Structures are given as structure tokens and as C-alpha cells.
Amino acid sequence: MAPNEMATTGPPTYGKELARASVTEVGPGEERQRGPSGKPDSVIETNERPVSAHSDTEGWVTTLDGIRVVGLTEDDEAFYKGFTAAQRRRVRLKTDVRLLPVLCVLYLFAQLDRGNIGNARIEGFQKDLSMTEKQWNIVLAVFFLPYFILEVPSNMFLKTLKRPSLYISGLVLAWGVVMTCHGVLEDFGGAVALRLLLGAFESGFFPAAMFICSQWYPRQFVAFRMSIFMAVASVSGAFSGVLAAAISTMGGVGGLKPWQWIFLIEGGVTILLGLLTTVVLVDSPRTSKWLTQDEKRYLELMSFIRDNGSARVEGGPTVWDDLKSITSDWRYWTLGLVLHNVGACGLGLKFAVPTIIKGLGWSRQHSQLLSAVPYIAGTCSALGVSFFSDRCSVRSPFVLVCLSSIGLGYMILLIVAIGVGKSTPGVLVGMSLVTSGIFPMAPLCGSWVSNNFGTPSRRAVGIAFIMAVGSIGGLTGSFVYDYKDAPGFFMAFGVCLGLAVVAILMVLVLIWSYLRSNAERVWVSEEQVRSEYSDKELMELGDKSPLFRYTL
């Protein structure tokens, strides 16, 4: 159970007890209540829910799973409470089997398609297109511009769709076609145009995948599923090198060069996956024939409860209000900038890894294979760190550990570049520490933000916002790694070390801010809060409510 959930019914618990435990038991006869006036607090807009009746309920307030819920019938409440832990585990397992493999395979190829340009470079891509080092940096950087512009609008649009699977399959098909077109590039201008298009179509996928997962799982189970995506991202780095080494042997077949085959084959597979996505990706419980009626009802109730009941109270804040509120809060800009620094440290290195290893004297094929080593370390770290973070129900200590790992890794790479010379073990250890710190960061920060937003709309917009700000790090990292300095990249290693240190300082400021906010709210009694706000107003306030506790 997330430590920041609000539980405010029953005897007053707002104070030191609530600071220690965010969820309190609701006494007999105190589970359901109306607002202070004795009348329903609000008129609720609800979606049609054929397997349960809660859409017809007026403003009742109840507490389930430590979450205050508006608009749930007594029958649905009894059904939800009677759905056993074993039944819930079975539903999660069935969802894992049907949903996660599809999203993970799609994310794997999203990562392959964005990163294979680094593998293509050592197969002659840059040379054959007669690009200077500055032009190469521009080609890498422009991919990330659409991310910053389109991630938030994409997630806002996704929320309006009845079949997100069609939107996602369209994105996959589009970037597969763009990737295939990379195989016939002839000049710098064409490369810039295609990288812009690739970034535009890929920008919507990860936020969409996170949003779909949030619709199928309780909050406390989302972070680990997000970490699986990041593990897939690290696997893609390993798989990309092995795959590129295999495909490069096709050089000369059909009169095509190795780098052309890399783009054509990987892009062609992505197109096939896009076509399959329309059939295999699930949309919602109500349209899933592999679920029983009781399982559908449970999942819809779980989603309804997780969103505090009715999704939007009439007259409450709009999505645009949420966006304005989030963009005016320095804490979310700060967390976005932390992800920016991490992205600059990681995405620049992602493209440079094959070049760095080749500079140690290894052949092209051996360089492709050795580039897999840091990503194997990143895979293990992404899964392990997120698992223990969920177990401990905290985020910030693990964020600090990951940032320290990034800093230590770049310190080792810097030492190797300065004084040790060509040291394959030193380079691999340094890069492995960097990737071990980078890959858990997106699920950790995404979960941290999700835990600290009190309404579903703010969560959807907030996650996309910090990811969008963080994506600019890819653009920064593309220019930090100046290929005139290859393969040592002395300046890049020093800059990334500095970025990691600054990120640590920013996280410490965030922790101090959340601690101060929680401490200030502890001294306000629940009676005082209830005298000033109705239940409806408290739920609309979300994380701005005096009864809300921030997760550290």
C-alpha cells in the first residue's frame, strides 16, 4: 500500500499517528458517510460500467484500500471486499501474461530502433553519408526534440480513446516505416528528417504504456512493472550489439552495406509487430474475453477505487488546470531536471558505447558483442532496485544510490581516460556502474511522481511532464559526447560526472521540501480541516489537500 494514500474517515487521525502510518482502519459504522451538510457532496460524472452499478450512486464517500472513494454502491463495496487475496493474485498473473509481454516486446524494438544508429556508425553509416562530427551530433540530437514537444499532448489525447491499442499500433507501424527508410539514406538532410520523424512517433509510446499499466494494476504494483520496461531497455542495449554483429555479416548481400541491412531488418520486424499489436494488445477489462465476469468486475472496481471513485467531479479542475498547476510547481521541474541530467549521462553514452570499445583495439564484431556487457548490469539493477523500492515503500534513498552509482562510474571512466590508458576491464566496470544507476531511474522517478499526485488526471499529466523534461537530456547528451574526442571522450566523462553530482543535490532539496510540507500538515487537526473543506473539496485538492502526505 502506497504510504501517501489518504484515509480520513472515522475518528480523527490527522497528526502524529498519521505521519507514521498513512492509512488507518475505519471503525464499524464509519465506512460510509456524506458531506458535512448531510447531503451528497457533489454531482458525479461517471463512465458506463456494465459489470457494476457504482455509476448510479450519488456522492457517497467510503474508504477502501486506504483510499477515499466517491460513488460506490454497497453491493460493489461488499463484492470488492469479498474478492480474496488469492483471487487478486490470479488476476494480476493473468494480466501479467497477457499485457506485459506485448508491451515489453514493443518497447524492446523502440529502444533498438532509436539506438541502432550507434551500431550502424561503426559499420560505416557516418562515413558513407559524408557527415562531419558536428553533423553527426545534430543527427543524434534532433531525435529528442519531438519528445519534449509531444509526450504530454500524446498522453492527454490517449486518455480520450476507447481503444488505446489502435493508437499504439499506429505509432509502432509509423516508426517501423521510418526506421526502414533509414536503410536508403544518402545524405545528412535526409538523416535529420528521418530522426525527427522517428522521435515524433516513438515519443508517445512509453507514456502510453505506463498509462495502460496504471489502468490494470493497483498503485503499489505499478512500479515493478515499470521497472520491467526499463530492464527491457537495458536488454535492448545488449541485444542490439549482438544483433548488429550478426546482421553485419550480410554486408554485400543484394549490393547493400552492413549498416543498411541493420536498418532494413530491424525496421521490417517493427512493422510486423505494429500489425500484430492491433490483435494482441488488450484495451480494457470489459473487452477481455480471457477474464471471467467476476474478474472484470473486480478490475473495474479496482480502477474506480484507485481513481478516488468518480473520475471527475463536476466543476472540478480540468486537465488544462492540472497542467498549469504542475508546470508552476518548482518540485516537478526539479525532478524533471534530475531526469534530464540522467538522460544526458545515459543516452549520450548509449550511442558512444560501441565507439569507445572499438577504440580499445577490438574488431567491429567484438566491439558490438562487448557493448552488451554494461546493459546486462543495467537489466539486473533495474529489476532489483525497483523491487526493493516497492518493498520499502520509499523512492528517494534508492534514487540517491542510483545517482551515486552513475557518478562513481563516470569517475572510473575519467580516471581511465586520464592516466591508465586502454583498459578494457576499467571501461566495462565504469560503464556498467553508469548503466546500473541509469536504468532504474525512470521507474523510480515515475513512481515517485505517481505516489505524490492525488488525482488520476494529475498523475497522467505529471508523469508525461517529467518524462518530457527529462527527454531533453538526450539532446544535451548528444552534444556532450563530441566525437572529435572519440574514443576517450575525456570532456564528456567530466561533464557527466558533474551532472550526476548536481542531480544528487537537487534530490536532497526535494527530500527536504517534502519533509517540510509533511511536517507542516501534521500540526493541522482533522477537525480544523473538515470545518473548512467538504469531502468533495478535499478530493479535488488531491495532493494539495491538508490531509495528503508526500512519499519520500
Protein Blocks (a to p, Z undefined) as FASTA:
>chain_A
ZZkbccfehjdfbdjklmmpmbdcddehilpccdfkopafbdcdddddfkbcklmpghia
cdeehiacehiafklmmmmmmmcfklmmmmmmmmmmmmmmmmmmmmmmmmmmmmmmmmmm
mnommmmnopafklmmmmmmmmmmmmmmmmmmmmmmmmmpmblmlmmmmmmmmmmmmmmm
mmmgcbfklmmmmmmmmmmmmmmmmmmmmmmmmmmpcfklmmmmmmmmmmmmmmmmmmmm
mmmmmmmmmgoihoiafklmmmmmmmmmmmmmmmmmmmmpcfbfklmmkbcfklmmmmmm
mmmmmnnpafbaghiacfklmmmmmmmpmklmmmmmmmmmmmmmmmmmmmmmmmmmmmno
pafklmmmmmmmmmmmmmmmmmmmmmmmmmnopaklmmmmmmmmmmmmmmmmmmmmmmno
pafklmmmmmmmmmmmmmmmmmmmmmmmmmmpcbfklmmmmmmmmmmmmmmmmmmmmmmm
ccklpcklmmmmmmmmmmmmmmmmmmmmmmmmmmmmmmmmmmpcfklmmmmpcfklmmmn
mmmpmkbccdZZ
